[in-house]
């Protein structure tokens, strides 16, 4: 999905398809979200993400499974009084952060990403073998907003931060044979072979056109700098969209 507001871009280090890389991606989302919330004096419990179409991919006891986010975070947030139907299937930024922390601090689990479910009923795929359903997933792309959308953003995950590593039987056999005469495991060899070559960064788009941006006026540079400076733990830059020289509004 394309958005034409300014973008916060956080550099992600490490190899695609690894736990460390996926964890950094999720943490970049959390830290960029916090920076926006802090700049506009929003509580982290008011800034929310939907849970019905996203899942965590977690390796537990040698097997990667999907955990639907709405179930995984069910006990992490209090219900909001008078919430809309959409908001009933969301979790606060604070709850999302706690869910990620619960996984990465669990000695029996490894975090392999936040994925977006594609054209599937979330209830039908809960805790199935991820190897059998990997084509149903993509890297996370999700909104983070206040309920009234006065502050409204859209996150795009780093490449291959939420898509399981796939390989043909031939590739697996070749990697297995190579691992016999190498210090690298078969998984390490497959990971190296399946790097996309794309730049590794996650982005948070600040969607224009809402009240917090003073009507339809562009966000001012000082505000963007304040948001970028507040992001903890990541090198972040902001990118302005191309604008019409006469109107000042973003061009397609």
GIMO-V275505 format. One record per helix or strand. SS is the DSSP state (A for helix, B for strand). FROM is the first residue (numbers start at 1). TO is the last residue. If there is no record, write none. Layout:
# GIMO-V275505
ss=SS from=FROM to=TO
ss=SS from=FROM to=TO
This chain:
# GIMO-V275505
ss=B from=7 to=11
ss=A from=19 to=39
ss=B from=48 to=50
ss=B from=54 to=60
ss=B from=63 to=68
ss=A from=69 to=72
ss=A from=85 to=88
ss=B from=90 to=92
ss=A from=93 to=104
ss=B from=109 to=117
ss=A from=122 to=124
ss=B from=129 to=129
ss=A from=130 to=136
ss=B from=137 to=139
ss=B from=141 to=145
ss=B from=152 to=156
ss=A from=169 to=180
ss=A from=186 to=193
ss=B from=201 to=206
ss=A from=211 to=213
ss=A from=221 to=230
ss=B from=236 to=239
ss=B from=243 to=243
ss=B from=250 to=250
